[in-house]
Amino acid sequence: MSKVEIDFSYLNNAIRDDEIVRSKGKKKINLEEEKKIEMLRKDVQILAENKIPLDIKGNQPNSLLFQIDNAQHLKELLEAMEKNNTFKGILEIRSNKFTDNLGLKLAKIISNNSLRQLIISNPDKPFSDRVACIIGDALENNTSLEQFLCYLDVGEISPVHLIKFLTNPRSHLRVFGHLKITKKLFETFSEYLNKGSKLSVLNFYYKPLDEVNLLYKKEIEQDVLDKLSNKIQTDSYILDVNVIPNPENYQKDINEKLTKDINEIIETLKFSANIVRNKQKAILDTDKKFLEHNKFIDNILEKIDREEGKSGQNYIVSVRTYLDRVIGESLNQALYALEVQRERSPGKEELFTANGSIKFISQYLLDHKQ
């Protein structure tokens, strides 16, 4: 019986070809990573020299976004931004390598008082209560930031530090968060919220599996939530409140009651913010109607003035000038009185509607005919 020989050389060749392809793929990935690291280091060097790295078109960008997976590279970037006060745009850093020590560097960057927006994506490692205090102290004196987003593990000490910026009339901060929900935080917001602040969006987060939570220890009683809700409605310009779980991919069925409890808080705060939003919309609608009426009256007065000019009749002042002096001044006083009344009585919904505003102004004019 003859021996049958099978040639496996083609299999060996195929395996060898596959290894070559995979090797090339790894080299390609490594080259791309090396290129990214090289570009990052170049940008960091430019920022450290208090300059702005240019985009691919050779222009100075309005925003800088960094995705960093290396702790040393992240440290170098933050140290460069500590020295830089030339870039005044939007800085966004995404990384899972943040530590409390790097959080202290963030506070120094905020103290530079140059950035318009600072967005830190650190949901896996929120900064501690101690670091939140220092960041809050930096925010209190900052007059450039319009948006600051960063995960902060708020405790008992940091709320007052974090929220003191509300008392600074020169602060421009409009969007703020993400702050861990605590009773102390809600109480402090209730104390410091005021219409002198420009804050319009608040962002909170919570940890679904944290034993020190809102449900088990009844950390936030209903009266605490009601107080903050009322404060948002009557003494703030907050238009939206966002509350998210951290991490985001948690399982809702792990604790349905906790999820329900959190959702009730979300709905209460969002309802309060919605009232503020509707009031502002009503004011804009009312102002728009007054503007339309004024344009209509202006057109009529201009037509009268033109006709009088054509006729050549002698008159001391034109109809338009007379009405401006008499009715215009009275109307301005009525509008001012309306604005004062809105400030004093924010709960009177009719003052924020078109019909209610017109009724108030009409009554004011009747009561002040002299």
C-alpha positions, 0 to 999 in steps of 0.5 A, spaced: 500 500 500 503 506 497 504 512 502 499 518 501 503 524 502 499 531 503 502 537 502 500 542 508 505 548 505 499 552 503 496 552 510 503 554 513 503 560 508 496 562 510 498 562 517 504 566 516 500 571 511 495 572 517 501 573 522 504 578 517 497 582 517 496 582 524 503 585 525 502 590 520 495 592 524 498 592 530 504 597 527 498 601 524 495 602 531 501 603 534 503 609 529 497 612 530 497 612 538 505 615 537 502 620 532 497 622 537 502 622 543 506 626 539 501 631 537 499 632 544 506 633 547 506 639 542 500 642 544 502 641 551 509 645 550 505 650 546 500 651 552 506 651 557 509 657 553 503 661 554 501 660 547 495 657 543 496 651 539 493 652 532 488 648 528 489 644 522 487 650 518 492 654 521 487 658 526 487 659 533 481 654 535 475 657 540 475 650 543 480 645 545 479 637 547 483 632 550 482 625 550 488 622 555 489 615 557 496 616 560 496 619 567 503 623 566 500 626 560 494 628 563 499 631 569 503 635 564 497 638 560 494 641 567 501 644 569 501 647 562 494 650 563 496 653 570 501 657 566 497 659 560 492 665 561 492 666 553 487 661 551 480 664 553 475 659 550 473 652 551 477 647 555 474 639 555 479 634 558 476 626 558 480 622 562 479 616 567 486 618 570 484 624 575 486 624 582 485 629 588 492 631 586 490 633 579 484 636 582 488 641 586 491 643 579 484 644 576 483 649 582 489 653 580 487 653 572 480 656 575 484 661 579 487 664 572 481 667 571 481 666 563 477 660 560 470 661 558 468 654 559 471 648 563 469 641 562 472 635 566 469 628 564 471 624 570 465 620 572 469 614 574 473 618 579 469 624 582 474 629 586 473 628 594 470 633 598 477 636 600 478 638 593 471 640 592 472 646 597 478 648 594 475 648 587 469 652 590 474 657 593 477 658 586 470 659 583 468 664 588 473 669 585 472 667 578 469 672 573 470 669 566 467 662 567 460 661 564 460 653 564 464 649 569 462 641 569 466 636 573 464 630 578 465 632 585 464 628 591 460 633 595 460 632 603 459 636 609 464 641 608 464 643 601 457 645 599 458 652 602 465 653 599 462 651 592 456 655 592 459 662 595 460 664 587 452 665 587 454 671 592 459 674 587 455 679 582 461 679 577 460 671 576 458 669 570 457 662 571 451 659 568 452 652 567 454 648 574 455 641 576 456 635 577 455 635 584 453 629 588 446 630 591 446 631 599 442 634 604 447 639 606 448 641 598 440 642 598 440 646 604 446 650 602 443 652 595 436 654 599 440 659 603 445 662 597 440 662 591 438 669 589 436 673 583 443 676 583 446 670 580 446 668 573 446 661 574 441 657 569 442 650 569 444 645 575 447 638 574 447 633 580 449 626 580 447 620 585 450 613 586 445 608 586 448 603 590 451 607 595 449 605 602 449 612 604 443 614 600 437 618 599 432 612 601 435 608 606 437 614 611 432 618 609 437 623 608 433 628 604 426 630 607 420 632 604 421 639 607 428 640 605 426 638 597 420 643 598 424 649 600 429 648 595 424 647 590 420 654 592 427 657 592 428 655 585 421 658 583 421 665 587 429 667 587 433 664 581 433 664 574 434 656 574 431 654 567 433 646 568 435 641 573 439 635 571 440 629 575 443 623 573 446 616 576 453 615 576 455 610 573 450 611 567 450 604 566 447 602 572 441 597 573 434 600 575 432 593 577 437 593 583 433 598 587 427 600 584 424 604 590 431 608 590 430 609 583 423 612 584 425 616 590 430 619 585 425 620 580 421 624 584 426 629 586 428 630 579 421 631 577 420 636 583 426 640 581 425 640 574 418 642 575 420 648 579 425 650 573 420 650 568 416 655 572 422 660 572 422 658 564 415 659 563 415 666 567 421 668 562 418 666 556 411 670 558 416 676 559 419 675 552 412 674 549 409 681 553 415 685 551 414 682 543 407 685 543 409 691 546 414 692 541 409 691 535 404 696 538 409 701 539 411 700 531 404 701 529 403 707 533 410 710 531 408 709 523 401 713 525 405 718 528 410 719 523 404 719 517 401 725 522 407 729 522 408 728 514 401 731 513 402 737 518 409 738 514 406 738 508 400 743 510 405 748 512 400 750 518 403 753 524 404 749 530 408 749 537 410 742 537 408 736 532 403 731 535 408 725 535 413 730 540 407 732 544 405 724 545 412 722 546 412 727 552 405 726 555 403 719 553 410 716 552 413 718 559 407 715 563 407 709 559 415 708 561 413 709 568 407 704 568 412 699 565 417 700 570 412 699 575 410 693 572 417 690 573 418 692 580 411 689 582 414 682 578 420 683 583 416 684 589 411 678 587 414 673 583 408 668 585 403 672 581 402 669 575 398 674 572 403 679 572 407 675 567 402 674 562 400 679 556 393 680 558 395 681 566 401 685 564 396 690 559 391 690 565 396 692 570 399 698 565 392 700 564 390 700 571 396 704 573 395 709 567 388 710 570 390 711 577 396 716 575 392 720 570 395 727 573 
